[in-house]
Every structure is written in structure tokens, then in C-alpha cells.
């Protein structure tokens, strides 16, 4: 009996004992935690037998991932705190078959190996396992990765009910899960009370706001009357009086006359007449003879009536003078 | 190291797994028992890797039997089985959750295997 034997026996006892608790415990969650203990003890067995990488992968994948997944499934389906009484079937056939399997395997292996002593292999490291996996076993390794991908996709497809679901026209509408609000009369009564209180408070606030608005409207009633009329009236006023100011006046020279008087035959007047924002490219064409001629012809034609009016005026003024001369 | 110790432990664990699969009604507990069985098989593989090789140490192997100079196939098989078990648990739990979503229960006794859900609803 060596140290390795003692370790194997102790770890094996832990593994088998917690394994027995896994399959007999009436607590769903506790079974998961006993499974953690059992898998950890098996990882210790791997370590004793020199399979280091397998032991750490066991801890990583089984204890870290698989058991957590199982506990998640327990929580998602049903998470009873206390013991559940509907976990088990009748005991007799399971005990018979399990004991038969255990006894048969134990007898077979014990008879095969007797109490023979083997020397422990040197502790394996990850380098040797890596050489093997990527050397002789590379094809199973790749197939396994494809299988993992397929399992991943399959799990996703299975957990989504909208993927590949067959519609059953004859099936009745599935009953919705029970709503906790509907079940409890106390909750309903409390919700109704809260709703009534909120409605009363809202009505009060609305009433107060309406009163305040009415008071403000009464206070501001005369003030806003001239305001909306003012801009239009001012605009109309401005329009009328500007037109009045801008109309041609008899005594003063018209705008055309002012421009006419300023005409100096040449280009400068035409430039002053032209708008500044015109592109500079067009200016020479306008400065040409045609534009100049038009301007020179146009302005006297437009100014002539005024001049004739003034001349007529002068004629009329002259007539009394002649009359005066005649009288004289 | 007495090789019979890990072998007996593994066979006891396998028997416990068989007992759990037959006894349990809850699908998640059945999956746990299946994990126990898979671990028993892993333990046998690792133990065989540790013992059989030491027996065959002086034997000149055939070339086709050992494609690599130093076999360590038991541990690699154990690794592969761990990966397979992870994939199995993923798909199995997806099935269990989907079944729970449809029927609000995970009792394996009530699973109807020989007729479709639609037919069950029509006939019952």
C-alpha cells in the first residue's frame, strides 16, 4: 500500500460517495453541487495517475462549464428550495439493474487485474499530449471541432421556437403563463387604490391650473388687444406715407432729372447705374455703345414731359406777363 | 499503484450512473447521472493508459499499432470524451429547456414519444 494507493482510495471514496448522493438526493440543486464534488475527486484521481492535462481540462470543462450549465437549467426550469418528492421513479428495478451492472463490472475488472502492482507512469505534461493530438489524432480532433460547431448550432436552433416551427392550424391558442397580478386580489385592490389616488391628484392639479389660467386671462385681457393689430397697421401706415413721400413733387426735380443733370457723357455714370453685384465679366458689354446710347436717349425722353410741364408753366406765367404788357 | 483501485472506482461510478438514469424522473438529474457514467468511462481510459503501457514497456510493438513513438492515447481519448460530453450537455439542455417551455414540466415519464404534439392535442 503506497501513497498513491492511499490517495486513490481516498479520492475514490469521495467520488463514489458524492456520486451516490447525486443520484439519491431529493434536492435538485444539491445534486448539482454533489456532482461538483464527485467530478473534482475524479480530477484528483487523474492527477494521481499522471494525466495532468486531462485533470485540468476536467476541472475547467466539467466543473466550470457543464455543472454550471446544469444548474442554469435547474434555475430556468424549476428552482425549488426545499426537497422535491416527484424526482424519483419506483426504486426496485433501478436498484436491481444498477447493482447488477456494478457487481458485474467490479467482478470482471477485479478478476482481470487481481492485486497486481503497476509502476506509476511519469507525470505527463501538456507537451506530450499536444504532440499526440496534433500528430496522430489530428483528424479526430478536426472532426470533433466540427461536431462542437454542429452542437452549438443545434442548441441555438433548438432554443429558438421561431426557427423551423411548424404551424398547427387546429391547435388552440396556448394558455399564457399565470400572471401574478391577476392571481392576488390584494395586489389588484392596492393597484386600484393607487390609480384612484393618482386620478384624484391629477384632477386637482388640472383644476388648479385652469383656475390660474383663467385668472391670468382676466388680468391680461386689455393688454394684448393692441398688440396683434400693431404691426400690420404700422406697415400700412408706412406704405401709405412712404408712397406719399415718394410721389413726384412739383417743385423739386424728379429723380430722373437729378440723374440727368449728373450725366457726364462717359463710362462713369453707367457704372454708377449698374448694380454692384453683377459679375465683372458682363460689365464691358454693358459699357458699350448700345447701353450708353440707350441711356442718353432714354433719359431725356422720360424727362421731357416734366420739362414741357415746366415750360407750359412758364408759358402760363408768360401769358399774364403779356397780358400785363398788353394792359400796360 | 494497484490498478484494481481505479478500475473498481470507475465501475462503481458507472453503476451509480446507471442507477441514476433508471431511477430519476427529472430530465436534468438524468443528465447528471449520464455525466457520472461518462466520467467512469474516462477514469477507465486514463487508468488503462497508466497501467497497460507499463505492462507493454518491454514489448516491441508492431508499427501499425503505435503510429507515434510514445502512445498516450488513453488521455487523449479522455479529452475527446470530455469534449463530446460538453456538446451532449449543451444540446440536451437545449432540448430540456424547449420541452419545459412547451409543457411546463421536465418529467420524463410524461414525454409522449410515439405521436406528434399536434396529433396529441387533436386526439385528446
Interface residues (C-beta under 8 A of the other chain):
Chain A: X2 X4 X5 X8 X9 X12 X15 X16 X19 X20 X22 X23 X28 X31 X32 X35 X38 X39 X42 X45 X46 X48 X49 X50 X51 X53 X54 X57 X58 X61 X62 X65 X66 X69 X70 X72 X73 X74 X76 X77 X78 X84 X86 X87 X88 X89 X91 X93 X94 X95 X97 X98 X99 X101 X102 X103 X105 X106 X108 X109 X110 X112 X113 X114 X115 X116 X117 X118 X119 X120 X121 X124 X128 X129 X131 X132 X133 X135 X136 X137 X140 X141 X144 X147 X148 X151 X152 X154 X155 X156 X158 X159 X161 X166 X168 X170 X171 X172
Chain B: X1 X2 X3 X4 X5 X6 X7 X8 X9 X10 X11 X12 X13 X14 X15 X16 X17 X18 X19 X20 X22 X23 X24 X25 X26 X28 X29 X31 X32 X33 X35 X36 X39 X42 X43 X46 X47 X49 X50 X51 X53 X54 X55 X67 X68 X70 X71 X72 X73 X74 X75 X76 X78 X79 X80 X82 X83 X84 X85 X86 X87 X88 X89 X90 X91 X93 X94 X95 X96 X97 X98 X100 X101 X106 X107 X109 X117 X118 X121 X122
